[in-house]
Amino acid sequence: MENRSFDHVLGWLKKTRPDIDGLTGSEFNHVNASDPASPKHYVTDNAIFVDSDPGHSIQAIREQIFGSNDSTANPAPMNGFVQQAESMGVEGMSRTVMSGFKPEFVPVYTELANEFAVFDRWFASVPASTQPNRFYVHSATSHGASSNVRKDLIHGFPQKTIFDSLEENDLSFGIYYQNIPATLFFKSLRKLKNTVKFHNYAVKFKLHAKLGKLPNYAVIEQRYFDVDLFPANDDHPSHDVALGQKFVKEVYETLRASPQWKEMALLITYDEHGGFFDHVPTPVEGVPNPDGIIGPDPYYFAFDRLGVRVPSFLISPWVDKRTVIHEPNGPTPTSQFEHSSIPATVKKLFNLKSNFLTKRDAWAGTFESVFKLRKTPRDDCPEKLPEVTKTLRGRGPREDAVLSEFQVELIQLASQLNGDHVLNAYPDIGKSMTVGQANRYAEDAVQRFLEAGRAALRAGANESAIVTMRPALTTRTVTEDVGYLEAY
């Protein structure tokens, strides 16, 4: 899911679940982080709908965590959220970032926390925006990216992924996407043989679950574009969190009804905190750089500290009710749960013979031991989760809205998939699109890309080749729609 902190989504669960490290109501930030005499903004439980997007660039997050450009404090004071919000000049933003949801406003998450497990010390991998953190989920590194993807890297990130490790060990994987799979930022996933691993969520997810044909490892991607017929369900401001709840409910209930349920675990997490307050200090010591790559100027980030805490759930019939998972037990004294814990745990669960991907997943805490606490799977897991009856946004999607930074990058990815990256309009493509236009463009690009790859596979092409399309915005013939192949 997208851009929410633990305290913002789950902090107020502490009222009924004191075992969770949440909010007491006494937490606050000063308007001026360095002036204890400046006004205080306390946390509230009045979050409903967030229209404006709080700051979550690497420089904004540094200010939120440390209250200044000095990032040496240990523990991190977490005292600059209000100060940074005030600097944005958006009415009410400082109140917004200190707000959290009442548990009844996120009924699906409240039920999952009570029925299964919640991590209360799971951190974003990087104190930066969406895309670097998503890369850590799949590859335990962002290959030096400390902001959302630069235009010169749209051609594909080269690092090894957990999907490669699974394939090396003869295990299956699948990606169930909605608008456009952000996992296609990885170059290796654009190989011909992997085009058959991408499935339209609406068409295939429920079918595969019902037939017991889900792969060993599945990634479910959200709808990132907010359009009338299919509103966004990724929780990114200004999208409706109620729709995100409905989406999670649908995924859970689909899996719960699957014949594979008793051999299954579902992990739900957020890419990063999105600028919302969290009181737990970000780990700043003993975090290894994954691969020796340093971030670009002007920050030259060393990838040696984590991002802000985010909500994370572990759901399985092998997990006891009301479990709270705190800090991990190793593998080092400084290890933490963060997004690299996902590939690290997959390696342990499936006993992969492949090495760890980077120094980061070798360091990250793993959670396979949680499944060993029971001798048999539970038979009392709820078949249905609570209905989401209250919309948290008083309006529908705005298809004429301009794109967020993340959405622009998804369109740049789409332009690479369909070949438009060779046109003069690139790299400005997407900047003049509305959300509605972008959604249509992205969906068409993905469809063309996957169809071309599958057609080439049927024609007997080298399965390790990469599909490279000709421009979609130029006149093209039927044969051009198949694209052409570039040796990998």
C-alpha positions in Angstrom: 0.0 0.0 0.0 1.0 3.6 -0.3 2.3 6.5 1.9 1.0 6.1 5.5 2.8 5.8 8.8 2.1 3.2 11.5 0.8 5.9 14.0 -1.4 7.4 11.3 -3.1 4.1 10.5 -2.8 2.0 13.6 -1.5 4.2 16.4 -4.9 4.5 18.2 -5.3 0.7 18.4 -3.2 1.0 21.6 -6.4 2.1 23.5 -7.7 -1.4 23.3 -4.4 -3.2 22.6 -1.9 -1.9 25.0 0.6 -4.5 23.8 0.9 -2.5 20.5 3.4 0.4 20.5 1.0 3.0 19.4 -0.3 6.4 20.6 -1.2 7.6 24.1 -2.3 11.1 23.0 0.7 12.8 24.7 2.9 12.8 21.6 3.5 16.2 20.0 5.8 18.2 17.8 6.8 21.9 18.2 6.1 24.2 15.3 9.8 25.1 15.5 11.7 21.9 16.3 14.6 23.8 17.8 12.5 26.1 20.0 10.9 24.4 22.9 8.9 27.6 23.5 7.1 27.4 20.2 3.5 26.1 19.9 2.9 22.3 20.2 0.8 20.2 17.9 -0.4 17.1 19.6 -1.5 13.9 17.9 -5.2 13.5 17.2 -7.6 10.7 16.2 -9.5 12.8 13.6 -8.0 11.6 10.4 -10.7 11.0 7.7 -9.7 12.2 4.2 -6.4 13.6 3.3 -6.5 15.7 0.1 -3.1 17.3 0.0 0.0 15.1 -0.1 2.4 15.6 2.8 6.1 15.9 2.1 8.1 12.7 1.7 11.2 13.6 -0.3 14.5 12.6 1.1 15.1 16.2 2.3 11.6 16.5 3.8 12.0 13.2 5.7 15.3 14.2 7.1 13.7 17.3 8.5 10.7 15.2 9.9 13.0 12.7 11.6 15.7 15.1 12.9 14.1 18.6 13.0 17.0 20.0 11.0 19.6 19.0 8.3 21.8 17.5 11.0 21.1 13.7 10.9 23.6 12.6 13.6 21.2 12.4 16.5 20.8 8.9 18.0 18.0 8.1 18.8 16.3 10.1 16.1 14.1 12.7 17.8 11.1 12.4 15.4 10.4 16.1 16.1 10.2 17.8 12.7 6.9 16.7 11.2 5.0 19.8 12.1 7.9 22.1 11.2 8.3 20.5 7.7 4.5 20.5 7.2 4.3 24.2 8.0 7.0 25.0 5.4 4.8 23.5 2.7 2.4 26.5 2.9 -0.7 24.2 2.7 -3.6 25.2 5.0 -4.0 22.6 7.8 -1.1 20.4 6.7 0.5 20.4 10.2 -2.7 19.2 11.7 -3.1 16.6 9.0 0.4 15.0 9.5 -0.3 14.6 13.3 -3.7 13.0 12.8 -4.5 9.3 13.0 -7.5 7.1 12.2 -10.0 5.9 14.8 -9.9 2.1 14.7 -13.5 2.0 13.5 -12.5 4.0 10.4 -10.2 1.3 9.3 -12.3 -1.7 10.3 -10.6 -4.2 8.1 -7.2 -3.5 9.6 -8.6 -3.5 13.1 -10.0 -6.9 12.5 -6.8 -8.3 10.9 -4.8 -7.0 13.9 -7.1 -8.7 16.3 -7.3 -11.9 14.3 -3.7 -12.3 13.2 -0.4 -10.5 13.7 0.8 -6.9 13.4 4.4 -5.8 13.3 4.9 -2.7 15.4 8.5 -2.2 14.4 8.6 -2.5 10.7 10.4 0.3 9.0 10.6 1.6 5.4 14.0 0.6 4.0 15.0 4.1 2.9 14.1 7.5 4.4 12.9 8.5 0.9 9.9 8.3 -1.4 7.9 5.5 -3.0 10.0 3.9 -5.6 13.3 3.3 -3.8 11.3 1.5 -1.0 9.4 -0.6 -3.5 12.7 -1.8 -4.9 13.8 -3.0 -1.5 10.7 -5.2 -1.3 11.9 -7.2 -4.3 15.6 -6.8 -4.5 16.9 -5.5 -1.0 18.5 -2.5 -2.7 17.4 0.5 -4.8 20.6 0.4 -6.8 21.5 3.9 -5.6 18.1 5.5 -6.1 17.2 7.8 -3.2 14.3 9.5 -4.8 11.6 8.4 -7.2 13.1 7.0 -10.4 15.3 9.2 -12.5 14.6 9.4 -16.2 17.9 7.8 -17.2 17.0 4.6 -15.3 13.6 4.0 -16.8 15.2 1.5 -19.1 15.3 -1.0 -16.3 17.0 -1.5 -12.9 19.7 -4.2 -13.3 19.9 -5.8 -9.9 19.0 -9.3 -9.1 15.5 -9.8 -7.6 13.8 -12.4 -5.4 12.0 -13.5 -8.5 15.3 -14.5 -10.0 16.1 -16.5 -6.9 12.8 -18.3 -6.9 13.3 -19.2 -10.6 16.8 -20.5 -9.9 15.2 -22.9 -7.3 12.4 -24.1 -9.6 9.7 -22.2 -7.7 6.9 -20.3 -9.4 5.9 -16.6 -9.0 3.2 -14.4 -10.3 2.3 -10.7 -10.3 -1.3 -9.7 -10.2 -1.6 -6.1 -11.4 -4.3 -3.6 -12.0 -3.3 -0.4 -13.9 0.4 -1.1 -14.5 2.8 -3.3 -12.6 5.5 -1.2 -11.0 7.6 -4.4 -10.8 8.4 -3.8 -14.5 10.9 -1.2 -13.4 13.2 -4.3 -13.0 14.9 -5.2 -16.3 14.9 -8.9 -15.7 11.2 -9.0 -15.3 10.9 -7.7 -18.9 12.4 -11.0 -20.3 10.1 -12.9 -22.6 9.7 -15.8 -20.3 8.4 -13.5 -17.5 5.6 -12.0 -19.6 3.4 -15.0 -18.7 4.0 -14.3 -15.0 2.0 -11.1 -15.2 -1.8 -11.5 -14.6 -4.6 -9.0 -14.8 -5.9 -9.0 -11.2 -9.6 -8.6 -12.1 -9.5 -11.5 -14.5 -7.1 -14.0 -12.9 -6.6 -13.5 -9.2 -9.9 -14.9 -7.9 -9.8 -17.7 -10.6 -6.3 -18.8 -9.6 -7.2 -18.8 -5.9 -10.4 -20.7 -6.4 -8.7 -23.4 -8.5 -5.8 -23.7 -6.1 -3.3 -22.5 -8.7 -1.7 -19.6 -7.0 2.1 -19.6 -7.5 4.6 -20.2 -4.7 5.1 -16.5 -4.4 2.6 -13.8 -5.5 2.7 -10.1 -5.6 -0.6 -8.1 -5.7 -0.3 -4.6 -7.0 -2.9 -1.8 -6.4 -4.7 0.6 -8.7 -2.5 3.6 -8.8 -4.7 5.9 -11.0 -8.0 7.3 -9.6 -10.7 7.0 -12.3 -14.5 6.9 -12.1 -15.0 3.3 -13.1 -12.1 1.9 -11.2 -11.0 4.3 -8.4 -7.5 4.0 -6.9 -7.2 1.6 -4.0 -3.6 2.1 -3.0 -4.2 4.6 -0.1 -2.0 7.3 -1.5 -3.3 10.8 -0.7 -5.7 12.0 -2.1 -7.2 8.5 -2.6 -10.0 7.1 -0.4 -8.7 4.9 2.4 -12.1 3.2 2.5 -11.4 1.9 -1.0 -8.1 0.6 0.2 -9.9 -1.2 3.0 -12.3 -2.8 0.5 -9.4 -4.0 -1.6 -7.7 -5.6 1.3 -10.9 -7.2 2.4 -11.4 -8.6 -1.1 -7.9 -10.0 -1.2 -8.2 -11.6 2.2 -11.6 -13.2 1.5 -10.4 -14.5 -1.8 -7.4 -16.2 -0.2 -9.5 -17.5 2.8 -11.8 -19.3 0.4 -8.9 -20.9 -1.6 -8.1 -24.6 -1.2 -4.5 -23.3 -0.7 -5.4 -21.3 2.4 -3.8 -23.7 5.0 -0.4 -23.4 3.3 -0.5 -19.7 2.8 0.7 -16.4 4.4 -0.3 -12.9 3.4 1.9 -10.0 4.2 0.5 -6.4 3.9 2.8 -3.5 4.2 3.2 0.2 3.1 6.0 1.5 0.9 6.8 4.5 3.2 5.2 6.8 5.7 4.1 9.5 3.3 5.0 12.4 5.6 2.7 11.4 8.5 3.9 11.5 12.1 5.3 8.4 13.8 6.7 8.5 17.3 9.1 5.5 17.1 12.7 6.6 16.4 14.0 5.6 13.0 17.0 3.2 13.3 20.1 5.1 12.4 22.9 2.8 13.6 24.2 -0.5 12.3 22.2 -0.5 9.0 24.3 -1.8 6.2 24.6 -0.3 2.8 23.3 -3.1 0.5 25.8 -3.0 -2.3 28.3 -0.2 -1.8 26.4 2.2 -4.0 26.1 5.8 -2.8 23.1 8.0 -3.8 23.4 10.9 -6.2 24.2 14.5 -5.4 23.3 16.7 -3.6 22.7 14.3 -0.7 25.1 11.3 -1.5 22.9 9.2 0.8 24.8 6.1 2.1 21.8 3.9 2.6 22.9 3.4 6.2 19.7 4.3 8.1 16.1 3.3 7.7 12.9 5.2 6.9 9.9 5.8 9.2 7.8 3.0 10.7 4.9 1.8 8.5 1.9 -0.5 9.1 2.5 -4.2 8.4 0.4 -7.3 9.0 1.1 -11.0 8.8 -2.0 -13.1 8.1 -2.1 -16.9 8.1 -3.9 -19.8 9.7 -0.5 -20.5 11.2 -0.5 -17.2 13.1 -2.2 -16.9 16.5 -4.8 -14.3 17.2 -3.7 -10.9 18.6 -0.1 -11.5 17.9 2.2 -8.5 18.1 5.7 -8.9 16.5 8.2 -6.5 18.0 11.9 -6.5 17.2 13.4 -9.5 15.4 15.8 -11.9 17.1 18.8 -11.4 14.9 20.5 -12.2 12.7 22.6 -9.3 14.1 22.2 -7.2 17.2 21.1 -4.2 15.1 18.8 -6.1 12.7 15.3 -4.7 12.1 12.2 -5.6 10.2 12.1 -3.6 7.0 11.1 -4.3 3.4 14.2 -6.4 2.8 12.8 -8.8 5.4 10.4 -10.0 2.7 13.1 -11.5 0.3 15.1 -12.6 3.4 12.1 -14.5 4.8 11.3 -16.0 1.4 14.8 -17.4 1.2 14.4 -19.0 4.7 10.8 -20.3 4.1 11.6 -22.0 0.8 15.1 -23.0 1.8 16.5 -21.3 -1.3 20.0 -22.4 -2.3 20.6 -18.9 -3.8 22.6 -16.4 -1.8 21.0 -13.4 -0.2 20.5 -10.7 -2.7 22.5 -8.0 -0.9 24.1 -7.2 2.5 20.7 -5.7 3.5 18.5 -8.8 3.3 21.3 -10.8 4.9 21.0 -8.3 7.8 17.2 -7.8 7.9 15.1 -9.6 10.5 13.0 -12.5 9.2 9.7 -13.9 10.5 9.6 -17.5 9.4 9.7 -18.5 13.1 6.2 -17.1 13.7 4.8 -20.0 11.7 6.5 -22.6 13.9 4.7 -21.6 17.1 1.7 -23.8 16.2 1.6 -27.5 15.4 -1.5 -27.3 13.3 -3.2 -24.5 11.3 -6.1 -22.6 12.9 -9.7 -23.5 11.8 -11.3 -20.4 13.3 -10.0 -17.8 10.9 -12.9 -15.5 9.8 -14.3 -16.2 6.4 -15.4 -12.6 6.0 -14.0 -9.3 7.3 -16.2 -6.3 8.4 -18.0 -4.4 5.7 -16.6 -1.0 4.8 -19.8 1.1 4.9 -18.4 4.6 5.3 -16.6 6.4 2.5 -13.9 8.7 3.9 -13.9 11.0 0.8 -16.9 13.2 0.1 -16.4 13.1 -3.6 -15.5 10.8 -6.4 -12.3 10.5 -8.4 -11.0 13.6 -10.3 -10.0 12.2 -13.6 -8.9 15.7 -14.7 -6.3 16.0 -11.9 -2.6 16.4 -12.6 -0.4 13.4 -11.9 1.6 12.9 -8.7 5.4 12.4 -9.0 4.9 8.6 -8.6 2.3 8.6 -11.3 4.5 10.5 -13.7 7.2 7.9 -13.2 4.7 5.1 -13.9 3.9 6.8 -17.2 7.6 7.1 -18.0 7.8 3.3 -17.4 4.8 2.8 -19.7 6.5 4.9 -22.4 9.5 2.5 -22.2 7.2 -0.5 -22.4 5.4 0.7 -25.5 8.5 2.3 -27.2 7.5 6.0 -26.8 10.7 6.7 -24.9 12.5 7.1 -28.2 10.3 10.1 -29.2 11.2 13.7 -28.6 8.3 14.0 -26.1 10.2 11.8 -23.7 11.2 12.6 -20.9 8.4 15.1 -20.5 5.7 12.5 -21.2 3.1 12.4 -18.5 3.6 15.9 -17.2 0.8 17.2 -19.3 -1.5 14.2 -18.9 -4.6 14.1 -16.6 -5.2 11.1 -14.4 -7.8 9.7 -16.8 -5.5 10.0 -19.8 -2.6 8.5 -17.9 -4.7 5.5 -16.8 -5.7 4.7 -20.4 -2.1 5.2 -21.6 -0.6 2.9 -19.0 -3.2 0.2 -19.4 -2.7 0.2 -23.2 1.1 0.2 -22.8 1.1 -2.8 -20.5 -1.4 -4.7 -22.7 0.7 -4.1 -25.9 3.9 -5.1 -24.1 2.6 -8.3 -22.6 0.8 -9.3 -25.8 4.0 -8.7 -27.8 6.1 -10.8 -25.4 3.6 -13.7 -25.4 3.4 -13.6 -29.2 7.1 -13.8 -29.5 7.3 -16.7 -27.1 4.7 -18.6 -29.2 6.8 -17.9 -32.3 9.8 -19.6 -30.6 11.9 -16.5 -29.7 14.7 -16.7 -27.2 12.9 -16.6 -23.8 15.8 -14.6 -22.3 15.4 -11.8 -24.8 13.6 -8.5 -23.8 10.6 -7.1 -25.5 11.4 -3.6 -27.0 8.4 -1.9 -28.6 8.2 0.6 -31.4 6.5 3.9 -30.5 2.8 3.7 -29.7 2.2 7.4 -30.6 3.2 7.0 -34.2 1.3 5.4 -37.1 1.9 1.7 -36.9 0.9 -1.4 -38.8 -0.4 -4.7 -37.3 3.0 -6.3 -37.6 4.6 -3.4 -35.7 2.3 -4.1 -32.7 4.2 -7.3 -32.1 7.3 -5.2 -31.4 10.8 -6.4 -31.9 13.3 -8.1 -29.6 16.6 -6.9 -28.3 19.2 -9.4 -27.1 19.7 -9.4 -23.3 
